[in-house]
Amino acid sequence: MEKLMSPTLFKTENVTEIYSDIITATLPKTNHRELPKPVNFTITHKTKFQAGSVTCVYWDDKGDETQWSVDGCTATFSNETHTVCSCTHLSTFAILLQTEEQAEDDELLEWVNLICMAVGLAFLGLAILSFLLCSWNPKINNTARLHLCICLFLGHLLFLLGVSRTENEVVCAIIAGMLHFLFLSSFVFMLLETLQLFLLVRSLSQVRVIQKEGLRPLYILLIGYGAPVVVVGVSAGVYSDGYGSEEQ
């Protein structure tokens, strides 16, 4: 019967499957299907409910096309093992489980993403090397730019190596926390670099790049890494489940 009453005959964009036995309810010595009051009945699930949404349906064979329909039927209660349906008519009933269709992995898109991230890491590495070689000049303060590139480099590298490491929930949470910290630090260093440039060029009559005109490197490091540590620490303390999940 399940082959004849396929769940694909239920019009929906989601993936559907028959999640219970198919039952038929009738009244003896009468052909009337409509009821003056709704009738409630409990249908047991085939397996324990995991994810998705359950729908009470009946087999509609009145129209030109036979299909599963929800007209006159609603689910009033549902848990892991059974669902209570309320219907205003008698017919053949079942429970349908609807789940969202999983998007297929695009191998070409993954390779493009991998190549782009590898190229980005290479250029970030060159930028870090350039700023390190220029660090000997006391008139140039590259602290914010250097650590901005370091945070971006480490963040992208960690994402590239750890984004698929979701089998362990603890490791997944640690990686998520580190990514939050590194990219948040990147934004803070961008802000500090903007402030640094403003302090250096605030006198338009004379542009100077002397280190004393900007922020001290120690202050830049304390703010650049200290503020993200506070944000990540508070986030982890208030809602620790936010880093990682059951689906990682």
Beta strands, then each sheet from edge to edge (+ up, - down):
strand 1: 15-18
strand 2: 23-24
strand 3: 34-44
strand 4: 53-60
strand 5: 67-69
strand 6: 73-78
strand 7: 82-89
strand 8: 92-99
sheet 1: 1+ 8- 2+
sheet 2: 1+ 8- 4+ 5-
sheet 3: 3+ 7- 6+
end
